[in-house]
C-alpha cells in the first residue's frame, strides 16, 4: 500500500469542500473630510442693480450668513463683488454686517471705471471677525488698464457667531442722478479651516 509523500504518487478520492470560515470584522470608517469652500449666496445679473435717482442709500445686495458659519477659529467668509461706476458723481458704498456699517468707501473717479472689492472676514476670537478689504479699479477708456489695486483697509466686527447675520452692500449717490453705480456680481463664500 502506498502512502502519499513527495516521492509517491497517489490516487485519492475527492472529498466535499468544507464550509467557509467566518468573515473578519469590518475596519473602522475614515473621518469625514472638511467642508472646504461652499457658496453662501450669489447675485449675477447682466442688467445689474443700480443706485437710485436721489441721494437715498440703496440696498444693492443682501444675504444671510448662517449661524455658526464662524464656529471655528480660522473659518472665513469672503465677498467678491464687481461694480461699474459712472464718472462725475460721488458714490458712497457701505458694507454692513448685522445691520451695522462696518466699512465705508467713497468713489469719485474722472472717468467710468470697473471696481472689484474682495473682503475676507475671518474668525479670530469668540464673536469677533477680522476683515481685510481689497479694492481694484480698472479704467473703461482703456479697457483692462488697472488704475489702482491695493489693500484699502482692515476692520473688525463682533457678529454673534451662533446667530444668523445679514451681510449687505449699499450704494448712495450725491446728487447727479440715477445709475451712478451698478452692481453686477456679488458672491459670498464660506471657507472652513
C-alpha positions in Angstrom: 0.0 0.0 0.0 1.2 3.4 -0.9 1.1 6.4 1.4 1.2 9.9 0.0 4.5 11.6 0.2 6.7 13.7 -2.1 8.2 10.6 -3.7 4.9 8.7 -4.1 2.1 9.3 -6.4 -1.4 8.6 -5.1 -4.8 8.4 -6.4 -7.2 9.8 -3.8 -11.0 10.1 -3.8 -12.3 13.7 -4.0 -13.9 14.8 -0.7 -16.6 17.6 -0.4 -15.3 21.1 0.3 -15.8 22.3 3.8 -17.8 25.3 4.8 -16.2 28.8 4.5 -14.8 30.4 7.7 -16.4 33.5 9.2 -15.7 36.9 7.7 -13.4 39.1 9.6 -14.9 42.3 11.2 -15.1 45.4 9.1 -12.4 48.0 9.5 -13.4 51.4 11.0 -14.6 54.1 8.7 -12.4 57.1 8.0 -13.3 60.5 9.3 -15.5 62.8 7.2 -13.5 65.4 5.2 -13.7 69.1 5.9 -16.4 71.1 4.2 -13.8 73.3 2.5 -15.3 76.1 0.3 -19.0 76.4 -0.1 -21.3 79.0 -1.5 -23.5 81.1 0.8 -25.2 83.4 -1.7 -24.6 84.8 -5.1 -26.0 87.6 -7.3 -25.1 87.6 -11.0 -27.0 89.7 -13.5 -26.1 91.3 -16.8 -28.6 94.1 -16.1 -27.3 94.7 -12.6 -28.9 96.7 -9.8 -28.2 100.4 -9.6 -28.2 103.3 -7.2 -31.4 105.5 -7.5 -32.0 109.0 -8.8 -31.9 110.7 -5.4 -29.4 110.7 -2.5 -31.2 107.8 -0.7 -29.0 104.9 0.3 -30.0 101.9 -1.8 -29.5 98.2 -1.0 -27.5 96.6 -3.8 -27.0 93.1 -2.3 -28.2 91.4 0.9 -27.6 87.8 2.1 -27.9 85.8 5.3 -24.7 84.3 6.7 -26.0 81.2 8.6 -25.5 80.7 12.3 -22.2 79.0 13.3 -20.5 79.9 10.0 -17.7 81.2 12.1 -17.9 78.3 14.5 -14.1 77.6 14.5 -11.2 80.0 14.7 -9.8 80.4 11.1 -13.2 80.0 9.4 -13.7 82.7 6.8 -16.4 84.4 4.8 -15.2 86.0 1.6 -17.1 88.5 -0.6 -16.2 89.0 -4.3 -18.1 91.9 -5.9 -18.0 93.6 -9.3 -19.4 97.0 -9.9 -19.3 99.7 -12.7 -19.0 103.3 -11.7 -20.1 106.3 -13.9 -18.0 109.4 -13.6 -18.5 112.8 -12.1 -20.5 111.9 -9.1 -19.5 110.9 -5.6 -20.8 107.4 -4.7 -20.7 106.1 -1.2 -20.5 102.3 -0.8 -21.2 100.7 2.6 -20.5 97.1 3.7 -22.7 96.0 6.6 -23.0 93.1 8.9 -25.9 92.6 11.3 -27.3 96.0 10.3 -24.2 97.8 11.3 -22.0 99.6 8.8 -18.5 98.0 9.2 -16.7 99.7 6.2 -17.5 102.8 4.1 -15.7 103.6 0.8 -16.2 106.7 -1.5 -15.7 106.6 -5.2 -15.1 109.7 -7.3 -13.1 109.0 -10.5 -12.6 111.2 -13.5 -13.9 108.5 -15.9 -16.2 105.5 -15.8 -14.5 102.5 -14.2 -15.0 98.9 -13.1 -14.5 98.3 -9.4 -13.8 95.0 -7.7 -13.9 94.5 -3.9 -12.7 91.4 -2.1 -13.4 91.3 1.6 -12.4 88.4 3.9 -14.0 88.1 7.3 -12.0 85.7 9.5 -13.0 84.5 12.9 -10.2 85.4 15.3 -11.9 85.0 18.6 -15.3 84.3 20.1 -17.9 86.6 18.4 -15.0 88.6 16.7 -14.3 88.7 13.0 -11.2 90.4 11.4 -11.8 92.0 8.0 -9.3 92.6 5.2 -10.6 94.7 2.3 -9.0 94.9 -1.1 -10.1 97.1 -4.0 -9.1 97.1 -7.6 -10.2 99.8 -10.1 -10.0 99.4 -13.8 -10.5 102.2 -16.3 -13.0 101.8 -19.1 -11.5 104.3 -21.5 -8.5 102.0 -21.9 -10.1 98.6 -21.3 -8.1 96.4 -19.0 -6.0 99.3 -17.6 -5.5 98.7 -13.9 -5.9 102.2 -12.3 -5.3 101.0 -8.7 -5.2 97.8 -6.7 -4.5 97.8 -3.0 -5.4 96.6 0.4 -7.5 99.6 1.4 -8.3 98.8 5.0 -8.9 96.4 7.8 -11.6 96.4 10.4 -13.3 94.2 13.0 -16.9 93.1 13.6 -18.5 91.5 16.6 -21.2 89.4 15.0 -22.6 86.7 17.3 -21.4 83.5 15.7 -24.3 81.4 17.0 -26.9 83.6 15.2 -27.7 84.3 11.6 -26.1 87.5 10.3 -27.2 89.7 7.4 -24.4 90.9 5.1 -25.4 93.9 2.9 -23.8 96.2 0.3 -25.5 99.6 -0.2 -24.8 102.5 -2.6 -25.6 106.2 -2.3 -25.2 108.9 -4.9 -24.5 112.5 -4.1 -26.9 114.5 -6.4 -26.3 113.9 -10.1 -29.0 111.2 -10.7 -29.6 107.5 -11.1 -27.3 104.7 -12.2 -24.1 106.2 -10.9 -23.1 102.8 -9.6 -24.3 99.4 -10.9 -23.6 96.1 -9.1 -23.4 93.1 -11.5 -21.9 90.4 -9.3 -21.7 89.7 -5.6 -20.8 86.3 -4.2 -20.3 85.2 -0.6 -18.2 82.1 0.0 -17.5 80.2 3.2 -14.1 78.7 3.9 -13.8 76.0 6.7 -10.5 75.9 8.5 
